[in-house]
Structure formats: structure tokens, C-alpha cells
Amino acid sequence: MSKQLRRLFLLKVKGFTLVEALIAILILSLIVIGVANLITGSIGSTRDRIIMECLVNAANSAIEACRAGIDLNTYRCGNFNINLSKNQICANITPPSSFWDATCREVTVTATYGNYQHRLTDLICRFGDENF
């Protein structure tokens, strides 16, 4: 009898039970699901940051174009088409008649992509022509 008890005891020590294997699979699957959620969350936040960076660049470009008297309505950033709107028509900001004067307008540019939006306000000035 003692040999049979030893043999049974050794068999129990050598392997895993089905319950232990299922618990190990459960723990492993929880870890994998957690890592997958972290990866997908970081992908979404990276996309949001890229879109916001594109909106900021589009608004800055629209302000600089307005300084040159050019009206930008769209801006391409990677695969994103950014829509631009302004509260002023940049071509209508004309230089004053006197050399020492300046015509300044406050221009607000709104860059929009889907539900994302960025506003930038700046003062655009045109100065008198030196030929006067």
C-alpha cells in the first residue's frame, strides 16, 4: 500500500489540474486584454494630437497668408483636409494713403476638422506705401 500511496502522491505533484490551467489562462488573458487596451488608447490619443497639431499649423499658415493678402480656405496636412474660416477678408485690408500710417485689423482664423476646432486671433497690419 505504501508504494501505491507514493505513486499517487508523485502523480499529483508532477502535473497541473484542470482548474489550475484554467486560472492560468484567465490571468494571462486579462493581462493581454489590458495591454491591448493600452495600445489602442495610445493610438487614439496620438491621432488626436496629430489632428490638433495640424489645426494649429493650419491656423498659423492662414494668418501668415493673410499678412500677404491671400485668403486660404483649406489646408492639407497629411491625410487631413482642414477647413479654414476668417472674420475678415484678407485682400480687403488695404494700406493707408499716408506713408506714416498703418491699417490694422484683428483677424480670427478658425481651423476645423470634424469635431476638432482651433481658433487663432492676431493683428494684421498694412503700412503706407513708400512711393507716397
C-alpha distance (Angstrom), angle and dihedral (degrees) to the residues before:
residue distance angle dihedral
M1 . . .
S2 3.70 . .
K3 3.83 91.6 .
Q4 3.81 90.1 53.1
L5 3.80 91.8 49.7
R6 3.79 90.6 49.2
R7 3.77 91.1 48.9
L8 3.83 92.2 50.4
F9 3.78 90.9 46.4
L10 3.81 91.7 51.2
L11 3.80 91.4 48.1
K12 3.81 91.2 53.9
V13 3.79 92.7 48.8
K14 3.80 95.6 48.7
G15 3.82 101.0 60.3
F16 3.80 146.0 33.2
T17 3.75 125.8 -103.8
L18 3.78 120.9 -125.4
V19 3.81 90.8 -108.9
E20 3.82 91.6 54.4
A21 3.79 91.3 49.4
L22 3.82 91.6 49.4
I23 3.80 91.7 49.4
A24 3.81 90.4 50.1
I25 3.82 90.6 50.5
L26 3.81 90.5 48.3
I27 3.81 92.8 51.7
L28 3.80 91.8 46.4
S29 3.81 92.2 49.3
L30 3.83 91.4 50.2
I31 3.80 89.7 52.9
V32 3.83 91.9 48.4
I33 3.81 91.9 48.3
G34 3.81 90.9 49.8
V35 3.81 92.7 50.8
A36 3.82 90.8 46.7
N37 3.83 90.3 52.9
L38 3.80 90.8 50.8
I39 3.79 91.6 51.0
T40 3.81 95.1 48.1
G41 3.80 91.1 45.3
S42 3.78 92.2 52.9
I43 3.81 91.1 48.1
G44 3.82 90.3 54.5
S45 3.78 94.2 47.7
T46 3.81 91.0 46.8
R47 3.81 89.8 54.0
D48 3.82 90.4 49.6
R49 3.81 91.0 51.3
I50 3.81 91.6 49.3
I51 3.81 91.5 50.6
M52 3.83 91.8 48.8
E53 3.80 90.8 48.7
C54 3.81 89.3 51.3
L55 3.82 90.7 50.0
V56 3.80 91.9 51.3
N57 3.81 91.7 48.0
A58 3.81 91.3 47.4
A59 3.81 92.8 51.1
N60 3.82 91.5 47.4
S61 3.80 91.2 49.1
A62 3.80 91.2 49.3
I63 3.82 91.2 52.3
E64 3.81 91.9 49.0
A65 3.80 91.0 47.1
C66 3.80 88.8 50.2
R67 3.81 89.2 54.9
A68 3.81 86.2 58.7
G69 3.81 91.6 47.8
I70 3.82 94.6 -106.5
D71 3.81 122.5 131.3
L72 3.81 113.6 -144.2
N73 3.80 116.7 -162.8
T74 3.80 100.5 173.2
Y75 3.78 136.2 25.1
R76 3.80 126.9 -163.2
C77 3.80 116.8 -142.7
G78 3.79 114.0 172.5
N79 3.81 105.8 -57.5
F80 3.80 93.1 -19.6
N81 3.82 124.0 99.1
I82 3.80 106.4 -154.6
N83 3.82 118.1 -156.3
L84 3.80 115.8 -142.8
S85 3.79 128.3 -159.7
K86 3.82 128.8 179.5
N87 3.77 135.4 -165.7
Q88 3.84 90.5 -138.2
I89 3.79 135.0 46.2
C90 3.79 102.3 -122.6
A91 3.81 95.2 -151.1
N92 3.83 89.3 58.9
I93 3.81 93.5 61.8
T94 3.79 95.7 96.3
P95 3.80 128.5 -175.4
P96 3.81 116.8 -101.9
S97 3.79 121.3 -106.4
S98 3.82 94.9 -115.7
F99 3.80 122.8 71.0
W100 3.80 93.7 -134.5
D101 3.79 96.2 49.0
A102 3.80 131.4 85.1
T103 3.78 133.6 -154.6
C104 3.79 111.4 -145.4
R105 3.80 129.6 -177.1
E106 3.76 129.9 -178.7
V107 3.80 106.9 -124.4
T108 3.80 122.7 -164.8
V109 3.79 117.3 -164.7
T110 3.80 120.3 -164.6
A111 3.81 115.6 -161.2
T112 3.81 113.7 -162.7
Y113 3.79 134.6 -173.3
G114 3.81 116.3 168.1
N115 3.82 107.4 -55.4
Y116 3.82 92.5 -16.5
Q117 3.79 120.3 97.9
H118 3.81 137.7 175.4
R119 3.82 127.6 -174.5
L120 3.77 126.1 -159.4
T121 3.80 125.1 -176.6
D122 3.79 123.9 -167.3
L123 3.79 139.2 159.3
I124 3.81 112.9 -108.8
C125 3.79 114.4 -161.6
R126 3.79 131.6 -171.6
F127 3.76 118.0 -163.9
G128 3.80 130.8 -150.2
D129 3.79 119.7 -82.8
E130 3.80 114.8 -101.5
N131 3.82 90.8 -137.1
F132 3.82 91.6 74.2
